[in-house]
Amino acid sequence: MKAFAALYRALDATTSSLAKQAALQHYFLAAQPADAAWAVYFLAGGKPRQLVPTKVLRTLVRDAAGLPEWLFDESYDAVGDLAETISLLLPPPTQSHNLGLAGWIEQRLLPLRKTTPELLPNTLRAQWEQLAIDERLVYFKLMTGGFRVGVSRLQVTQALAAVGGIDAKRVAQRLMGYLHINGQPTASEYVALIAPESDGELNQKASGQPYPFFLAHPFNLSLDQFDAALGAPENWLIEWKWDGIRAQLVRRAGQVWLWSRGEELVTDRFPELAAMGAALPDGCVIDGEIVVWRETTKATDVISTNAADDATSNAKGAVQPFADLQKRIGRKTIGAKLLRDVPVVLIAYDLLEFAGQDLREKPQRERRVLLGHLIAQIGNPQLLPSPALTGETWADLAHQREAARSMGVEGMMIKSKTAQYGVGRTKDVGVWWKWKIDPLRIDAVLIYAQRGHGRRASLYSDYTFAVWDDAAGQNTVVNGAPEQTERKLVPFAKAYSGLTDAEMARVDAVIRKTTIETFGPVRSVKPTLVFELGFEGIARSPRHKSGIAVRFPRMLRWREDKPVAEADTLATLSALLPGSSLP
């Protein structure tokens, strides 16, 4: 535990990539495999569940420190992070320990889930009595599920590759699924991460492991710069950017695995895709997008292309909003009604393995031809090709892109025809660009605020926004006399990105001055601030108070020029729904 706390402190104290890399390698070279296994899990993004209710922790710590509730709250407000506040307020330790990270996780922290409320206080006191302040910080962050540190998964991968003396791409592939090993990584699993490549691994004919996903870079240049930056469109494979779940379908050794980009095995949630995968030839891996798809006879909804290798893509159907797909996400049981009401397909755009051969080093155009042949051979309605779009100029394609929102897609993907399939967001083997459509926009009022995380833990940086309910403010009859109802703000979105650090500090000051009420970590504030929000998609949602859900909301700008009364209304927001039009 001492070594992992020291690593956390070193990573948190620098913004230098070289310094972070040196700290990671130093830790992994010295750590016991069992400790390193857990360190990789947390550093690479594993999310431990909350082990102890924060209310219980706050009460116990106040008692141990001899503080009244108001003083604890003031301390928390000043520090901005619960784990750090607790570690600073507790009296110094009276004991010591010699347990490593794995020992603390497996022998101390995880058993807390089964500890009875009667025994929990004494158990916690006995544990934190053995920990120094910096160890307590990590201990409480892991306990509360708030562990975050400024290191990327790529940096962890590079450190492991250096320690093991192997290719970082191999480590990245081995890490696929590592975060979902029931939350209990072992020493042997860590050793396997950095072990030399074996003959069996180089030929993964019996493994369900996917490949690391190749990610796209945003492309935000103006249209008049496209020719200089990209050359002619004919050098690129251009497709729609689908709004679904990125996934790899793996068919090996007579079995089928379906992996999401988040490294979650989702085969059981999409049985129709698993059945489709069983019809694929063995030794096959397809990269694509899971979307909800419904048959249609409307010509405008037909997914079609004039590309010869995608001649099978004139299936008459349409992609449905992501909100429909969410009905399938997180459901442990998939009944016949859900399968019927929310049908899904896999829109395929890359073939990574065929007949057991890794195709990732082949150019995109060759992989695409092989993919087209495979889809035509299978002829399964659950497997559709992503249409290749064509245009003589980028202006032609920009004109086609104008239909993206009505089709429920996010824009276009621009992929070099000579690109290999890389690992993560890289340009060393070619490049993929995402040319997204401009976001939908709405002017909304900030009504709730919550503290952020990491370097923003002391700031109120996570906000809830609302629009005016257009049904309010209208004349009604009360006791025979006309009376105007009070306008109300209806919450519809949460956002935390888009402001500069300077703007965030100014907003934080306003929030502290205009707080109306506090609900745990959340403050309700007097409506005084208007922001222009941008979001990628919008759909009806009975689960939300406003009846509307938006995708990827973020703050585009602070509308200091706009009074709260002039913020947009629910009617304006509703007019952005597909099939609607602004008056």
N, C-alpha and C positions, 0 to 999 in steps of 0.2 A: 504493500500500500504506500509505503514511504517513497519508493521509486516512481510509482505512477503519479503520486501527488507532485513530485518534483518535475516530472515530465509535463504535467498540466500547467504548472507554474511557468516553465520555460516556454511552452507554446503560447501561453496567454500574454507573455511579456514582450513578444517581438512580432513585427510584421514582416520580417525578412524571411523569404522562402528558403534561403540557404541555411539560416539559423534553425528554422523549423525542421528542415530535412536532417540537419546534424543531430538535433535533439532526438528525433524519432529513431534514427539509426543507432545512436548511443543507447537508447532504451532497449530496443529489440535485441541488440547484441549481448546485453547484460542480463535481460529478463529470463526467468524460468519460462518454459513453454506454456504452462498453464496460465501464468500471469499475462504473458504476451497474447494468448488467445483471447482473453477478455479485453485487453487493451485494443486490439485490432477491432473487436466487435464495437466498442464504444467510439473509437476514433473514426471508424469508417461510416458511422451513421446509425449504429444500432440504437434503438429507442427503448430503454428500460421503462417498464411501467412504474407508476407511483406505488411505493411500498407502504407508506404510512400517510394518513390524512394530514394535510398541513395544519388543520385546526388543532390536532393532538400535539403536533410538534411545537406550535406556537405556545400552547399552554404550558407544556413541560419546560421549554426553554425560559419562559418568563419566570416560572417558579424557581428554576435552577439559578438564574441570574438575579433573582430578587427584584424584578422590575414590575411596575404597574403596567397595565395594558396600554395606556396612552403613551408611555415612554418607549415601549417596544415598537408601537406603531410609528412613532416619530423616528426611531432608529431605522426601521425598515424603509420609511419614506426617504430618509437621507441616503441610505446605501443603495436601495433600489433592487436588491436581489435577496431572496429569502434565505438561500443557503449561505450566502456570505454574511448576512446579518446574524444568523444563528451561530455560525462559527466564530464570529467576533465577540458575541455577547456571553457565551458560555465561560464559566470559570476555567482556569488552566487545568490540564489533565493531571490526574494523581497517579496514574499507572502507565504502563507501556505495553507494547506488543511486538511480536516478530512475524506476523502474518503478512503474506503477500496479497496482491490484488485478488487472485482467485480465491484465496482463503476467506477474505472479507466478503466477497460476493456470495460464495456458495455456503459458507458456514455462518455468516452473520446477517447479511442483507436479505437474501432470498427467503430464509426461514421466517422473516418478519411477517410475510403474508399469512402465515398460519398461526402466528402468535395471538393469543386471546387478548381482548382489551384489558383484562385484569393484570396480565403479566407484561404487557407492552411497555408501560412506563419504566419499570425497573430494568427491563432488557435494554432499552435505549440508553438509559443512564449508564449502565455498565459498559456499553459499547463506546459511547463518546468520551468516557473517562480515560480511555486508552489512546486517544487520537490527538495529535498536535493540531494547531489551528489550520495549517495548509492541508493536512489530511482530512480534517473535518469538512473543509469546503468541498472536496471531491466526494466525500461520504454522503453529505446531505444533498448534493446535486444528483448523485445516483439514486438516492432514496426518493427524492421528489420527482424524478423523471425530467429534471431540468439540466442534464449534462450537455453542455455545448462548449466547443473550443475551436479556435480559429485555425483549423487544419482541414484540408480537403481530402476526399477519398483518393484522388490522384496522388497526393503527396504521401499518403499511407502506402499506396501501391508501389510507388517509386522506392520508398524506404525498405519495404519488404524485398523488392527485387534486388536492391543493393546488398542487403544482408544475406540473401540466399544465392547471390551470384547468378541470377536467371533473368530471362526476358520479362520486362514489366508487363507485357501483353499477356504472358502466361499467368502471372500473378493476378491480373485483372480478371481473367477468365475463372480462375480458381475461387476468387472472391464472390462470384455470382452465386447467390443463395446462402452465403456465409452468415448473413445477418438474420437468417430465418431458420437457424438450426435450433429451433425451440428455445432460443434465447440462452442456450447453454453450450457455448463453444468449449472445446476440450484441447488439451495439450497436443494430442495426436492430430487434430484438425489444424492447429497452428503449424506443426511440423510439416504437414502436407502442403501448406501454403508456400513454404520456402524451399521445399525439397527439389532436387534436380529433376528435370523432365524425364519421364519414363517412356518406354516404347508404347506401353498401353495407353498412356495419356495422349501421345501424339496421334494415336488411332482410337478415337473415342466412340467406337462402334456400339458399345453397350452403356454409354453414359447419357443421362438425361440433362447434363449441364449445358446451358446455352452459351452463346458467345457474348462478350461485352458489347453493349450497344454503341453504334456509331452515332454521334450527335451532330446537329447542324449549328452553324453560326448565324446570328441575325444579319440580315442584309438591309440596310436602311438608306442607301444612296438614292438620290433623285434619279428619275428616269433618264435624264440627259447624260448621266454618268455611266449608265449600264454598258454601253459599247466599249468604253475605255477600260472599264474594270473587268468585264466578262468576255468581251469579244462577241461573236455571232451566237444567236440562240441555238444554232444547229450543233454547237459543241456541248450542249447541256441536255440532260434529261430533266424535263420539267413536269411536275405533277402537282395535284392539289395537296394542300397540307390538311390532312384529315383531323377532325376533333374527336378523338376516341381514346383508347388505351393502347399505347405502344406495346407490342408483344412479340415474342419469338415462339414459334411452334416447332418443337423438336420431335422427330420421329426416328427412333433408334431401337434396335433389339426387340422389335415387335411391340414397343410401347410408345405412348404419346405423352409429352409434357408441354404445358403452356405456361410461359413465364412472362410476367409483366416487366416493364422497364425498371420498376421499383424492386426487382429481384424477388417478387412474390410468386409462388407457384399457384396459379389460378385455374388449373385444369378442371377441378371439380365445379367451378362456378360457371363454366361454359361447356357443358357436356356435348352440345351439338358440334362445337369446334373440335373436341376430342374425338368424336366419331368421324368427323371429316378427316382429321389427321391420321386416323387408322387406315384410311384408303391411300395414303401417300406411300411411295416406295421407301424402303428402309434406308437409313443414313441420309436424312433430309432435314434441313433447318430453314425455315422461312421467317423473314422479318416483315412485320406488317402492323396493321391497326385494327383493333377490335372496335366495331361500331354497331349501333342498332340500325337495322336495314328493313325497310318495308317495301313490298311490291307496289308498283304504281303503273298507271296507264298514261299518266301525263307526260307529254313529250319533253316538257321542260325539266322533268325530274330524272330523265334517263341518263345514266352514267355511260358515256360513250367516248370514243376516241377514233382518230383516223390513223393511228399507228398500227402497222401491220402485225407487230408482235403482240398487240393487245386486242386482236380482233374479237376475242371472246368477251370483251368487257362491255358489250352493249346490253347487259342485263337491265331489265326494266325495273328499277327500284330507286330508292332515295335514302340517303343517310339521314337519320333522325337526330334531334338535339342531344347533347351530352347529358342533359338532365334525365333523359329516358334511360341512358346507360347506367346512371347512378342507381336505378332501381335494382340492377343486378349486382352492383358492387356491394360487398359486405354481407350479402345474404348467404347464410351457411347452408340453407336448403333451397334447391331450385326445383319448384314444382312444375307440373304440366301447364298450369295457367300462366305462370311467369314466362315460361319458354314460349308460349303462344303469344302472349301480349307484348313481350319485349324480345323479338328475334334478333340475333346477332350474326354477323359474318366477319371474316378476316379479309380485309383489303390488303393484299400482298404487294410489297414493292421491292423486295430483295430476296435473293436465294443465296444463303451463306454456306450451305453444304448440300452436296448431291452425291448419291451412291457412296456415302462415307468419305467423300473428298472435300476438304476445306477449300472453299472457293473465294475466300476473302481477298486473296492477293490478285485475283483476276480483275480486269477493269469492269466498271459498272455496266457498260454496254453489253459485255459478254454475259454477265450474271443476269441481266435483264432478258436477254434472248432465251436463256435456259429456263428462267422463271415462266416466261410466256408459254413455252412448250410444255412445261410441267402442268400448268393450270389447264391448258387445253386438253392434255391427256387425262387429267382427273375428271374434269367436267362436273365438279361438285358445286352446288349453289351456295355453299357456305364459304367458298374460297373464290374471291374475285380479284382480278388484277387492278392495281392503281393505274388509271388511264394516263398515258403519256400525252402531254399537251404540245401542240405545235403552233408556231407562228413565224412569219418571215422576219419580223422585227420585234424588239422588246416592247414597242408601242402596241403591236398586235396582241401580245401576251398581257400587257397591262389592261387592255380593253376586256379581254376574257376574264381577268382577275376581278373585274367589277361585279361579276356574278357570284363571287365567293360567298358573300354573306347570305344571299338567298338560298344557296346550296347547303348552308350549314358547315362550311369549311373555313379555315383560318387564313387562307391565302395560298401561296404556292411554295413548293420546294424546288430548288435549283441545284441539280447534282451533276458534277463533272462526269462526263461519259468515260473518262480515263481513270476515275478515282477507284482506288481499292477500298475495302471496307475497314475503316480504322477502329480505334478504341477510344471512346469518349469524344470530347470536343477537340479534335486535332486537325491539323492541315498537312501533316507530314506524308500522307499517302493519297492526297487529293482532298477535295472539300465538298461539303454539302452546305448550301445556304437556305435559310428560311425567309421568304419574302412575304411577311404577314400584312394583312389588310390593316388600314388605320382603325384604331379602336373606336367603339361607340363611346359617346361622351354624355355626361349629365352633370349638372351643378347640384351638389348635395351639401347638407348641413351636418357638421360634426356634433354628435349628441352623447357618445360614450368614449372613454379612453382607458387604456390599460398599459402598464409598463411593458417595455420591449424585452429583448434578451441580449446576451453578450455585452458589447460595448454600449448598447442602448438600455441596459437594465435599469439605469437610474432615471430614464426619461419615459414620459408617457408618449409612446410612439405607435401603438396599435389602436386604430380608431374604428368606431362604428358610425356609419353615415345614414342619413334619412332624407326623404323628400316629403313635400307637403301632400297631405291627403286631399285630393280635389273634391271629395264628397263633403268635407268640412268647409266652413266659411260661407255656406249657402243659407238662404232664408228658410226658416221653418216656422210653423204656426204653433205657439204655446199659449194656452188659455185664450184662444181666439185672436191673439195678437202676433204679428210677424216678429221673429227674433232670429238673429244671425248666430249660427253655431260657431264655436271657436275652431280655428284651423289647428290641425294636428300634424306632427311630424311622424312619419312611418319609417322605421329602420328597414334597410334593404341590403346593405353591403358592409363588409369589413375590409379595411386596407391598412397597410403599414409601410408601403414603399412608394418612392417618388419624390420625397422631399430631401433637400440638402441638410447637412448637419446643422447649419446655422438656422434654417427654417424650422427644423425639428425642435431646436432649443427655444425658439420664440413661441412656437405652438405650445410646448410644455409649460412655459411660464403662464400663458393665457389659461390653460387647463387648470393649473393650480389656483389661479385667482377666481375662476368662475365655477368651481366645483359646487354642485348642488347636494349630492349625496354620494356615499361610498358603499360599494357592495363587494367586500373582499378586496381583490386587486383592481376592481373596475370602479371608475368614477363616472357619474352622470354629470354633465356640464350644462351650463346655460347656453342655449343656441346663439352663438355669436360668430362662428367661423364657417365660411363657405369654401368648398374645394371643387374643382373640376375633376371628376373621376373618369377614368377610361377603363373599358373592359372589352373582352374579346367576344363574348356571346351572351345571350339573354334568353330565358325560357320561363314559361309558367311553372310555378312550384307551390303546391298547397302546403308544403312544410314551412314556408316562410310567411311571416306576418303580412308582408306586402303582397304576397301571392306571386312574387317574381324572384328568380335566382339569376345572378350574373356570374360570368366566368372570369377569373384572374383580374379582379378589380385592383386598381392602383391610382395613386394621386398624380394627376398630370400637372396641376398648378394650384396654388393658393389664390383664390379669388378675393383678394383684399379690396377689390373695386366693387364687389357685389354685396348688397344688403341681404341679410338672412331672408327677409320677406320675399325676395325675388329669386330665391332658389327654385329649382324645377319641381314639378308636381308628379304625383303617381301617374297621372294621365300622360304626361310627357314621357315618362319612363315606359309605360305600357305601349306607347306608340312605336317604340323601338323593337317590339316583339316581331318575329318573322310574320309576314302577311299583313302587318300594320303599316300605316304611313302617317307621318306628321301632318297635322292640319295646316 
